[in-house]
Amino acid sequence: MSTAPAPALNVSATRPVPFGRTFVAEFRKSFDTRAGMWLLITIGILVSIVELFILIVSAVNDADAIYFSDFAFVPGAITSLLLPVVAILLVTTEWSQRSAMFTFALEPRRMRVILAKWLVAVCWAIVTLAMMIVVGVVVTAISSVLSPDATHWSGSSGNPNFLGFVIFQMLAMSTGFAIAALLLNTPAAIVVFFLYWYLFPGILAAIGLIGDGIRNLLDWINFQDAADPMINGDMAGDDWGKLIVSVLICIGLPLAFGIWRIMRAEVK
């Protein structure tokens, strides 16, 4: 008695998933979860509260000058703190909620999924920067009605360089993305990011107090110090070299190891 061989499933003619569809799916994931939705709502609430506070204070102290850049960079300062958490959730929720199995079953090319997630994080960074400008225009217009003599559309009161701030926002977001890819755990990635972003530069600065030679060496590692001239718009000499080297060490290495881990991680 012989049995017929089981028919083979031929998928050679099946078209691969377009990258645009993968990007749209990942973008939808960034806000249709409870954590992602409330994080974005929280950012909006914080920006509204802080802008309202500044508007009231500037109206009460009519003699103090207030600039468009003052209103515009307030949302940017808040989003630079919380935007990396959006990038973290983009990566870690796949593993904490165990949906990675479905994601990589529908798109087995993991590198394309990683790239789509990173581009979604970049898009959110661009959206927040656009929101920063729009909110600045609206609140400055209101302030010009309440305090016409104190409100100025041009000029600055020591706010950062816009282009440098944009690059810094992207690098901060990429840092959160890199740590999330490295740990694949939401609470751990958030805690480690804030320690890495705020405590690690302080530790390097403390070590640099030992001597000038060590401090000069750490200038090429401490990303926060290397980014200060870029944010202030006064890059000169070897500042670009220090920034590039520190980015490769502080962001590039964790990102490379994180991508390597996702590419090799067992999906459960």
Secondary structure by P-SEA (a helix, b strand, c coil): ccccccccccccccccccaaaaaaaaaaaacccaaaaaaaaaaaaaaaaaaaaaaaaaaaaccccccaaaaaaaaaaaaaacaaaaaaaaccccccccaaaaaaaaccaaaaaaaaaaaaaaaaaaaaaaaaaaaaaaaaaaaaaacccccccccccccccaaaaaaaaaaaaaaaaaaaaacccaaaaaaaaaaaaccaaaaaaaaacccaaaaaaacccccccccccccccccccaaaaaaaaaaaaccaaaaaaaaaaaaccccc
